[in-house]
Amino acid sequence: MSKDDLHLSVEGLKPRRGFLKSVALAGALVAGTSMLAATPAQAAQTWKIQSVWDAGTVGYTLFEEWCNEMEDKTNGELIFKPFPAKSVAADNNALFDAVRNGVIQGMNPFTLYWSGKIPASVFLSSYPAGPDQPHQWDTMFYSLGMLEKTREIYKKFGLFYVGPIQHDANIIHSKKPVNSLDDLKGMKVRLPGGMVAEVFQQFGVSTVSLPGSDIFPALEKGTIDAADYVGPAVNWELGFSQVTDYILFGPPGVMSVYQPVDLMDLTVNLRSWNRLDPKIQKIVEEEVRNYSQRHYLMIQKRNIEAMEKFKEAGDTVSRLSQEDLVRFRKAAIPVWYKWANKDEDARAIFDLQLKYMMNDTVGYITEEDIEGME
């Protein structure tokens, strides 16, 4: 074979070799693409998350809608499967333990529910005559270090506190009119336990602790004279107008003097949280903040609509005075300190809040108000 013939033979092989390389490369890319496409599905985690909202209420409907969006928000890597109150864990104590032990991965509770287990939690949602504006709580959590401190506390229980969820103020529905704190004397009222109950007891109230689902029958049977629960929107849906005639608010501009910013939250199992990719953790944190605003604003819209319905049904609104608020805060301050002294975590959260309330931008508390308190 001549050199020219050999050269032609070699040149003739080059396109074939190039073609084979191209085929091999394309095959590898296809395989790699398939592997990448399969990764989210293979890594997907499904979390069961139980809310304390009853099925059918506006609160649960909003929560369910938000949970169902999480799969798209995380590109299929995390799925939230929502459950209404009592559907997996039968009560609040069982719910706390179910998340802590990993039976379910998360919960959407009212933060105050854990005062018996985590004393600091009484200061992680509004308390009698404390900070009473939603933005004040967002400021403390996201600007003054309260979120980081809260996560340290929850970590001791095997939990991760993702973030607060703004809900609403709590109001009181009663069978007879209440126009002042003095009118509450001798009444039997359903109220949250802990700090709230202790302050009301100073005004002669007999307090009863009942889950939300038990309030209507208790009012209907007359075993209680009045009941605190959440705001107008949900309370209308629960039928409170059928068994009471009066609604008690705080002074103008203040729906409640005892729980004006009743925060909920998203809390999850710490081990489950740590298994998430950091980028997914960040998405969940951001989505909780987004949901907090969304939930709050929708509830406020429904509150306005519900109050029109209450009025049409014949319910009468009464308000405590500014003087009542001052009296209520004076009675509450010693109770604040009592709970702050339960453990070092409660004290740390309270110290942060007290400093904030004494700042001139808020001005709720003066040195005179806390003189002699330790």
C-alpha positions as CSV (number, residue, x, y, z in Angstrom):
1,M,0.0,0.0,0.0
2,S,1.3,3.4,-1.0
3,K,1.7,6.3,1.5
4,D,-1.2,8.0,-0.4
5,D,-3.5,5.0,0.0
6,L,-2.6,4.7,3.7
7,H,-3.3,8.4,4.2
8,L,-6.7,8.1,2.6
9,S,-7.6,5.1,4.8
10,V,-6.7,6.9,8.0
11,E,-8.6,10.0,7.0
12,G,-11.6,7.8,6.2
13,L,-11.6,6.6,9.8
14,K,-11.6,10.0,11.4
15,P,-15.3,10.8,10.7
16,R,-16.3,7.4,11.9
17,R,-14.3,7.8,15.1
18,G,-15.7,11.3,15.5
19,F,-19.2,9.9,15.0
20,L,-18.7,7.2,17.6
21,K,-17.4,9.7,20.1
22,S,-20.4,12.0,19.5
23,V,-22.8,9.0,20.0
24,A,-21.0,8.1,23.2
25,L,-21.1,11.6,24.4
26,A,-24.7,12.1,23.6
27,G,-25.5,8.8,25.4
28,A,-23.7,10.0,28.5
29,L,-25.5,13.3,28.4
30,V,-28.9,11.6,28.1
31,A,-28.0,9.3,30.9
32,G,-26.8,12.1,33.1
33,T,-29.9,14.2,32.3
34,S,-32.1,11.2,33.3
35,M,-30.2,10.9,36.6
36,L,-30.5,14.6,37.3
37,A,-34.2,14.5,36.5
38,A,-34.7,11.6,38.8
39,T,-32.8,13.1,41.7
40,P,-35.6,15.3,43.1
41,A,-38.1,12.4,43.0
42,Q,-35.6,10.1,44.7
43,A,-34.8,12.7,47.3
44,A,-38.4,13.8,47.9
45,Q,-39.5,13.9,51.6
46,T,-43.1,13.9,52.6
47,W,-43.9,15.5,55.9
48,K,-47.1,15.0,57.8
49,I,-48.1,18.3,59.5
50,Q,-51.0,18.7,61.8
51,S,-52.7,22.0,62.5
52,V,-54.8,22.8,65.6
53,W,-57.4,24.3,63.3
54,D,-60.6,22.3,62.9
55,A,-61.4,21.2,59.4
56,G,-63.7,23.5,57.5
57,T,-62.6,26.7,59.3
58,V,-61.0,29.5,57.4
59,G,-57.8,28.9,59.4
60,Y,-57.5,25.3,58.2
61,T,-58.5,26.1,54.6
62,L,-55.6,28.7,54.4
63,F,-53.2,26.3,56.0
64,E,-54.2,23.4,53.7
65,E,-53.8,25.6,50.6
66,W,-50.3,26.7,51.7
67,C,-49.2,23.2,52.5
68,N,-50.3,22.0,49.1
69,E,-48.1,24.6,47.4
70,M,-44.8,23.4,49.1
71,E,-44.1,20.7,46.6
72,D,-43.9,23.2,43.7
73,K,-42.0,25.7,45.8
74,T,-39.3,23.1,46.5
75,N,-39.2,21.6,43.0
76,G,-40.7,18.4,44.3
77,E,-38.0,17.9,47.0
78,L,-40.4,18.4,50.0
79,I,-44.1,17.7,50.3
80,F,-46.3,18.9,53.1
81,K,-49.3,16.7,53.8
82,P,-51.7,18.7,56.0
83,F,-54.0,17.3,58.7
84,P,-56.7,19.2,60.7
85,A,-57.0,19.1,64.5
86,K,-57.1,15.7,66.2
87,S,-56.8,13.8,63.0
88,V,-53.5,12.2,63.8
89,A,-52.6,13.3,67.4
90,A,-55.8,13.3,69.5
91,D,-55.0,16.4,71.6
92,N,-52.4,19.1,72.2
93,N,-50.1,17.0,74.5
94,A,-50.2,14.1,72.0
95,L,-49.4,16.6,69.2
96,F,-46.3,17.9,70.9
97,D,-45.0,14.4,71.6
98,A,-45.9,13.1,68.1
99,V,-43.7,15.8,66.5
100,R,-40.9,15.4,69.1
101,N,-40.8,11.6,68.6
102,G,-41.1,11.8,64.8
103,V,-44.5,10.2,64.5
104,I,-45.4,13.2,62.4
105,Q,-42.9,15.7,61.1
106,G,-44.5,19.1,62.0
107,M,-47.2,21.0,63.7
108,N,-49.0,24.3,63.3
109,P,-50.1,25.2,66.9
110,F,-50.8,28.2,68.9
111,T,-47.4,28.7,70.6
112,L,-49.0,29.5,74.0
113,Y,-50.2,25.9,74.2
114,W,-46.7,24.7,75.5
115,S,-46.6,26.9,78.6
116,G,-46.6,23.8,80.8
117,K,-43.8,22.2,78.9
118,I,-41.8,25.2,77.8
119,P,-42.4,28.2,80.2
120,A,-40.7,30.6,77.8
121,S,-43.5,29.9,75.3
122,V,-45.8,32.3,77.3
123,F,-43.6,35.0,76.0
124,L,-43.5,33.8,72.4
125,S,-47.1,34.9,71.8
126,S,-48.9,37.9,73.2
127,Y,-49.7,37.9,76.9
128,P,-51.8,40.1,79.1
129,A,-51.1,43.8,78.4
130,G,-47.8,43.0,76.7
131,P,-46.8,44.0,73.2
132,D,-50.1,44.4,71.3
133,Q,-49.2,45.1,67.7
134,P,-48.3,42.4,65.1
135,H,-45.3,44.4,63.8
136,Q,-43.9,44.5,67.3
137,W,-43.7,40.7,67.4
138,D,-42.1,40.5,63.9
139,T,-39.6,43.1,65.1
140,M,-38.6,41.1,68.2
141,F,-38.4,37.8,66.3
142,Y,-36.6,39.0,63.1
143,S,-34.7,42.1,64.2
144,L,-33.9,41.7,68.0
145,G,-32.7,38.1,68.1
146,M,-35.8,36.4,69.6
147,L,-36.0,33.9,66.7
148,E,-32.5,32.6,67.3
149,K,-33.1,32.3,71.1
150,T,-36.4,30.5,70.5
151,R,-34.7,28.0,68.3
152,E,-32.1,27.3,71.0
153,I,-34.9,26.6,73.5
154,Y,-36.8,24.3,71.2
155,K,-33.7,22.4,70.2
156,K,-33.5,21.1,73.8
157,F,-36.8,19.3,73.1
158,G,-35.7,17.8,69.8
159,L,-37.8,20.4,67.9
160,F,-37.0,23.1,65.4
161,Y,-39.0,26.3,65.6
162,V,-39.2,27.5,62.0
163,G,-41.0,30.7,62.6
164,P,-44.0,32.6,63.9
165,I,-47.3,32.8,62.0
166,Q,-49.4,35.9,62.5
167,H,-53.0,35.1,63.3
168,D,-55.2,37.5,65.1
169,A,-56.4,38.8,68.5
170,N,-58.5,36.7,70.9
171,I,-61.9,38.0,71.9
172,I,-64.6,37.0,74.5
173,H,-68.2,36.1,73.8
174,S,-70.6,36.2,76.7
175,K,-74.2,35.6,77.6
176,K,-74.5,38.9,79.4
177,P,-72.9,42.3,78.8
178,V,-69.5,43.2,80.1
179,N,-68.7,46.9,80.0
180,S,-65.7,46.9,82.4
181,L,-63.3,44.6,84.2
182,D,-65.6,44.8,87.3
183,D,-68.4,43.2,85.3
184,L,-66.4,40.1,85.0
185,K,-66.4,39.4,88.7
186,G,-68.1,36.1,89.5
187,M,-68.3,34.9,85.9
188,K,-67.2,31.5,84.8
189,V,-65.1,32.0,81.7
190,R,-63.3,29.7,79.3
191,L,-59.7,31.0,79.0
192,P,-56.3,29.7,78.2
193,G,-54.4,28.5,81.2
194,G,-51.2,29.9,82.6
195,M,-50.6,33.6,82.6
196,V,-53.9,34.6,81.0
197,A,-56.0,32.7,83.6
198,E,-53.9,34.0,86.5
199,V,-54.5,37.7,85.6
200,F,-58.2,37.3,85.1
201,Q,-58.5,35.5,88.4
202,Q,-57.3,38.7,90.1
203,F,-60.6,40.3,88.9
204,G,-62.8,37.6,90.4
205,V,-63.1,35.4,87.3
206,S,-63.5,31.7,87.7
207,T,-61.4,30.3,84.8
208,V,-62.0,27.1,82.9
209,S,-59.7,25.5,80.4
210,L,-61.4,23.8,77.4
211,P,-60.3,22.9,73.9
212,G,-61.9,24.9,71.1
213,S,-64.2,22.1,70.0
214,D,-65.8,22.0,73.5
215,I,-66.6,25.7,73.8
216,F,-69.9,25.7,71.9
217,P,-71.6,22.9,73.9
218,A,-70.3,24.4,77.2
219,L,-71.9,27.8,76.3
220,E,-75.0,26.1,75.0
221,K,-75.5,24.1,78.2
222,G,-74.7,27.2,80.4
223,T,-71.8,25.5,82.2
224,I,-69.8,28.6,81.4
225,D,-70.9,32.2,81.2
226,A,-68.4,33.4,78.6
227,A,-65.6,32.1,76.5
228,D,-62.4,33.4,75.0
229,Y,-61.4,32.0,71.7
230,V,-59.8,33.4,68.5
231,G,-61.2,36.3,66.4
232,P,-64.5,37.0,64.8
233,A,-64.0,35.1,61.5
234,V,-63.4,31.7,63.1
235,N,-65.8,32.3,66.0
236,W,-68.6,33.0,63.6
237,E,-67.9,29.7,61.8
238,L,-68.0,27.9,65.1
239,G,-71.5,29.2,65.8
240,F,-70.8,31.3,68.9
241,S,-73.5,33.8,67.8
242,Q,-76.1,31.0,68.4
243,V,-75.2,30.7,72.1
244,T,-74.0,34.2,73.2
245,D,-75.3,37.8,72.6
246,Y,-72.3,39.9,73.5
247,I,-68.7,40.4,72.3
248,L,-66.0,42.0,74.4
249,F,-63.2,44.0,72.8
250,G,-60.5,46.2,74.3
251,P,-60.4,50.0,74.0
252,P,-60.9,51.5,70.5
253,G,-58.1,50.2,68.2
254,V,-57.4,47.2,70.5
255,M,-59.4,44.0,69.9
256,S,-58.0,42.3,73.0
257,V,-56.1,43.4,76.2
258,Y,-55.1,39.9,77.1
259,Q,-54.1,38.2,73.9
260,P,-53.9,40.9,71.2
261,V,-51.4,39.0,68.9
262,D,-52.1,35.4,69.4
263,L,-49.3,33.9,67.4
264,M,-49.2,30.5,65.8
265,D,-46.0,28.9,64.4
266,L,-44.6,26.1,62.3
267,T,-42.5,23.7,64.5
268,V,-40.9,20.6,63.1
269,N,-39.0,17.5,64.3
270,L,-35.3,18.5,64.6
271,R,-34.0,15.3,63.0
272,S,-36.3,15.8,60.0
273,W,-35.2,19.4,59.7
274,N,-31.6,18.5,59.7
275,R,-32.1,16.0,56.9
276,L,-33.2,18.7,54.6
277,D,-30.8,20.3,52.1
278,P,-29.9,23.8,53.4
279,K,-31.4,25.4,50.2
280,I,-34.7,23.7,51.0
281,Q,-34.5,24.8,54.7
282,K,-34.1,28.4,53.4
283,I,-37.2,28.0,51.2
284,V,-39.3,26.7,54.1
285,E,-38.2,29.6,56.3
286,E,-39.0,32.1,53.6
287,E,-42.4,30.5,52.9
288,V,-43.3,30.6,56.6
289,R,-42.7,34.4,56.6
290,N,-44.8,34.7,53.4
291,Y,-47.6,32.6,54.8
292,S,-47.6,34.6,58.1
293,Q,-48.5,37.7,56.2
294,R,-51.0,35.9,53.9
295,H,-52.7,34.2,56.8
296,Y,-53.0,37.4,58.9
297,L,-54.4,39.6,56.1
298,M,-57.0,37.1,55.0
299,I,-58.1,36.6,58.6
300,Q,-58.5,40.4,59.0
301,K,-60.6,40.5,55.8
302,R,-62.8,37.7,57.1
303,N,-63.0,39.4,60.5
304,I,-64.6,42.5,59.0
305,E,-67.1,40.4,57.1
306,A,-67.9,38.3,60.2
307,M,-68.6,41.4,62.4
308,E,-71.3,42.4,60.0
309,K,-72.8,39.0,60.4
310,F,-72.6,39.1,64.1
311,K,-74.4,42.5,64.1
312,E,-77.1,41.2,61.7
313,A,-77.6,38.3,64.1
314,G,-78.2,40.7,67.0
315,D,-74.9,40.5,68.8
316,T,-73.7,43.6,70.7
317,V,-70.1,44.8,71.0
318,S,-68.9,46.3,74.2
319,R,-65.4,47.7,74.9
320,L,-63.1,48.0,77.9
321,S,-61.9,51.5,78.6
322,Q,-58.3,52.8,78.5
323,E,-58.5,52.9,82.3
324,D,-59.3,49.2,82.3
325,L,-56.3,48.5,80.2
326,V,-54.1,50.4,82.7
327,R,-55.6,48.4,85.6
328,F,-55.1,45.2,83.6
329,R,-51.5,45.9,82.9
330,K,-50.8,46.8,86.6
331,A,-52.3,43.4,87.6
332,A,-50.4,41.6,84.9
333,I,-46.8,42.8,85.6
334,P,-46.3,40.7,88.7
335,V,-47.5,37.7,86.8
336,W,-45.0,38.5,84.0
337,Y,-42.2,38.3,86.5
338,K,-43.6,35.1,88.1
339,W,-43.4,33.4,84.7
340,A,-40.1,34.9,83.8
341,N,-38.6,33.4,86.9
342,K,-39.6,29.9,86.1
343,D,-36.4,29.2,84.2
344,E,-33.5,30.9,82.5
345,D,-35.0,30.6,79.1
346,A,-38.2,32.3,80.1
347,R,-36.1,35.0,81.7
348,A,-34.0,35.6,78.6
349,I,-37.0,36.0,76.4
350,F,-38.8,38.3,78.9
351,D,-35.7,40.5,79.4
352,L,-35.5,41.1,75.6
353,Q,-39.2,42.1,75.5
354,L,-39.1,44.2,78.6
355,K,-36.2,46.2,77.2
356,Y,-38.2,46.7,74.0
357,M,-41.4,47.8,75.9
358,M,-39.4,50.3,77.9
359,N,-37.8,51.8,74.8
360,D,-39.3,55.2,73.9
361,T,-40.4,53.9,70.5
362,V,-42.9,51.7,72.4
363,G,-43.2,53.2,75.9
364,Y,-45.6,50.7,77.5
365,I,-43.5,50.3,80.6
366,T,-41.7,52.8,82.9
367,E,-39.2,52.3,85.7
368,E,-41.9,53.1,88.1
369,D,-44.1,50.3,86.8
370,I,-41.5,47.7,87.6
371,E,-40.1,49.2,90.8
372,G,-39.4,46.4,93.3
373,M,-39.9,43.6,90.7
374,E,-37.2,41.0,90.4
